[in-house]
Amino acid sequence: MGTFDDRKMRTLLVLSIITCGCLLTGVSLTGVMRKSPAILQEIQVASVQWSCDRPAIDDVFYGNNSVKNAYVSDVATLEIEATAENYYWQDTYFFCDYAELLISMNADASPQTLESFKISFQTPGNTSRVMIHPENMWLYITNITLDYTEYIGKIRNNPYVTGKPTASSCQWMFMVNWFLYGPTNLTQVLDMDAIFYCKNGTGLTQITLPLSLRMEPDVGNDFDSAKEVSRYKGLGCLGWYDLEDFYSVQLEKGQTLDATIVPPNDTDYDLYLYSPSRELIGSSASRGDMAEHLTLEATDSGRYYVLVERFLWPEHHASGIYEVSLQTS
């Protein structure tokens, strides 16, 4: 066992070795002994989703092309936003389709201090992956020191980056490439989490803002490939080479179909209804980017068709993301 003096000498020897090692490496002993602040509270904000059908070929996303999540309280005001900028079809460098996403983060934790943040991306399986773009990391950044950047410029299923604000308020904008490897008839999903750590007395409050982006298969371009829906509300995309989107709705005799589309600014999209025998039975074709609306009471049971068609007119956008609502009663 050894005497008390022997044990005392061994303890002093161990402490001397630790102290010498810390001095040689420039690490303070108090820094080694100090624990990270504990997470006292976790706040999970509900996820916000953006979903759109895939463009048929290279195109610019225009219109309803962004999704934002936010948290506002006496603790902090936090925002994360993803905007779909461009779509590239069968890129010759990456050998796949991919979408360019602009990620924007804003945070203000005054009077409390924003300790750190983490922005992560997750894609399931191997049908899609993400790259944090190395050349577009600095589009706009203020009051932030990036901490962990190992994944920047690498194509991965779950890349992330962390940072430390240098003030209680900070902003950051950067680009991400979302690579789509699977067949075009697959629904691709990209989930994002923006996690913020705010000082809360002796501990931290962890606040998570999730976003979910879905790239759906292209809506059909004719009667036979029409997308089957029922009480549907979502986003569709038309472009230079994707001129028409067909939807189909099963109606019983006497049921009512209420159809509405809202085109993006500076476009002209029109709305048409067809009977189960595929004969035109209604249309709404206002000039310009006005919303189009039609109501139909089914005279026979069967599958009715809704056509959204792009009308090209000079000096205006040909492509863009529109809102569509198809409701039955």
N, C-alpha and C positions, 0 to 999 in steps of 0.2 A: 504493500500500500504506500510506503514512504512516509516520512515525517511531514508535519505541516510546513516546515521551512522548505523541504524538497518540492512539495506541490506548489508553493508560492513562487519558487525559482522557476519552475517549468512554465507557470502561467505568465510570468514576466518575460520569459524567453519567447513564448508564442506571440505575445503582444508586440514585442520588439521586432520580430520578423514581419508581422503584418504592417507595422508602421513603416519599416524600411521599404517594404514592397510598394506601399502606397506613395512614399516619397519618390521612389524611382520612376513610377509610372505616372506621376502627376495627379493621382486620385486622392482626395481627402478621406481620412478615416470616417469623418461624420457623414460623407457622401456614401460610403459603403454601408454604413449602419442604417441610413435613412430609408424608410419604406415609401413607396409611391402612395399618393392619396387614395383612399378607398372610394369606390363608387357608392354613394349614399342613396341615389335615386336614379331610376331608369325610366325614360319617357319614350314610348314607341308611337310615333305618329302613323296614322293609317296610310297605306300605300296609295299612290295616285298612278293611274294607268293611261298610257297612250297606245292606240292600236290603229294600224293603217295597212291597206293592201300594198303588195310590192309593185313598184313600177315595172313596166315591161322592158325598159332599156335605160341607158344613161339619162338621168333627169335631175332637175332641181326641185327639192321639196319646197312648196310654197303654200302659204295659207295656214291651216291648222296643224302646224308642224312642231309644236313644242308642248312640254308637260312640266308643271312646276309643283313642288311641295314646299310647305312653309310651316313654321312654328313661331307663334308670337305669344309672349307672356312677360311677367316682370323679371323672369330669369334671363331671357334672351329673345332676340329676333333673328331667325335663321331661315335661309332660303336655298333651295337647290333646284336647278332647271336644266333640262336636256332639250336641245333643239335639233331636229333632223335637218341638215343643210343640203347635202347632195347624195345622189345614189349613182353608183357605178356598176354597170352590168358586165360580167365576165372580164374583169380587169386583167390586162395582159401581164402585169407585174405580180399581182397576188393570186391570179388564176381563180378568181371567184367573184361573186357579187359582194359589194360592201357599201355601207352607208357611213357618211361623215356626220358625227354628232358634235355639237358645241355644248360644253358643260359650263354652267355658270353657278358660282357659289357666292353668297353674301351672308355675312355674319356680323352681329352686333350684340355683345354680351354686357354692355355697360349697364349699371356700374360694376357688375361682377366681371371677372376676368375669364376670357376664353382660353382655356389651357392648351387644347390641341384639337385636331380633327383627323378623320380618316374617310376617304372616298373610295369605295370598292365597287367592283363590277363582277357579276356572276352570270355565266351562260351554262345551260345544262348540256351534258354530253359533248360530242365533238362536231355537232352540226353548225355551231357558230362560236366565234372567239372575239376577243377585244384586244386592241392595242392603244395604249395611251401615247398619242403622237409626239415624238421627240422634238420635232421642228415647230410645233405649235403649242408648246407648254407655256409660253410667255405672252399670249395674246393680250392679257391684262392681268396684272397681279399687284396687289398693294398690301403692305403690312403682313406679309407671310414669309416664313422661312420653310422651304420644303425639307422634310426630314428623311422619310424613306422613299426612295425613287428607283429601286432596283428593277421594277417592272416596266419602266418607261421605255418605249421602243421595242418591247417584246410582245409577241402574240400569245395570249394566254386565255384560259377559261375564267380565271378569277384574279385579275390584276388589281392592285390597289396602290394608293399613294397616301402618305401622311404628312402633316405639316403642323407648324407651331406659329400662331399669330404673334406678331410683335406689338400689337395694339389690340384694344378691346373690339375694334371694328376692322374688318378685312374683306377683301374681294378677290376673286380669282376666276379667270375664264381660260379654258383650254379645249383642245380638240381630241376626239376619240374616233378610231376607226372600228366599225362593227362588221366583222367578216361573216358572210353567210355561205357556208360550205354545202349544206344539204340541198336536196331537190327543191325546186321552186314551189312545190305543192305542200311543203311543210310550214307550220307556224313556228316562227323563230321568236325566242324570248330573251330579253336582256334585262336583268334586275340590277338596280343600283341602290346602294345605301350611303348616305352622307351621315356620319356619326360625329357629333360634337361633344366635347368634354368641357363643362363650365365649372369653375370653382364654386363650391357651395360650403362656406365655412371651412372646416377641416377636411372636407371630402370633395367629391365631384358629382355633378349631375350629368348623366349620359343621355343625350337626345338624338334619336335616330329618325332620319327622314328618308323613307324608301320611295323609289320610282320603279315602274315596270314598263318596258317598251316591248310591243309585240308587232312583228312584221308578218301579216297574214298573206296567204296565197292570193294572187291577183284575182279580182272579181271577174267572172266570166265575160267574154266578149261577144257572146251570141246566145240564142235561146237554149241550146243544148248544154252549154257550160254555165248557165246562170247560177248565181250563188243562192242557195235555198235558205230563206230566213223566215222568222216568225216574231213579230213584235221586236223589231230590230232598230237599234240606234248606234251609229258608229261613224267612222271616217272612211272615205274612199279616195282614190287617186287617179286622175287622168293626166295624160301627157301627150307629147308629140306623136308617139307611136301607139298609145293606148287611148283610143278615141271614144270608147263606149264601155260602160259597165252595166251588166244585166243582173237583176235580182229576180227571184221568183218567190211567190207567197201562195200557200194553199188556202183557199177560201171556200166556205160553205155558202150555199144560196142564202141571200139576205144579210150576210156579213158585210161590214164596211171596212175598206182599206183607206187609211189616211197616209199619204206620201208627201214628204217634204225634203227638199235639198237646199243647202245654203252654200253657194260657190265661194271660193276665195275672192278677194278684191281683184279687180281688173281682169276678170275672166267672164265667160258667158257659157254656162252649162244649162242644158234644157232637160225637161222631164217628160217621159212618155209612158203610157199604160197600154198593155196588150191583154187580150182575152186568152182563155185557155186554147183557143184555136189560132192564136198568134196574130190576131187582127187588131189594128190600132183602134183603141176605144177612148183615148183621152190624151191631152197634151197640155203642157205649160211651158211656154217658150218666150219669156220676157227678154228684152234686149239688155245686155250688160250683166252685172254681177248681182242682180236681184234674186232673192229666194224664190224657188218654184214650188208650187203646192197643188196637189190633186186629191180629190176624194171620190171614191168609187163604192157603190153598193153592188155586190155580186148578184147577177141575174141567174147564174148557174154555178154549181159547185165545180171546182177544178183549180188548176194552178194558173195564177195570173202572173204577168211579167211586168217588171218596172225597168225602164231603160233610162240611164243617165248618160247624156251625150254632150260632148264638147263641141261648141260652135266657135270657130276661129274667126276673129275679126282683127283688122290691122292695129298694130301698136299696142297690143294687149297681151297678157300672159296666155300661153296655150296650155300650160300644165299647172297643176295645183291640187291641194287636198281639200275636199269638200265634206260637209256634214250631211248625213242622210238619216232620216227617220221614217220607218215603215211600221205603222201601228194598225192593229186590227181590233174590231169590236163587234 
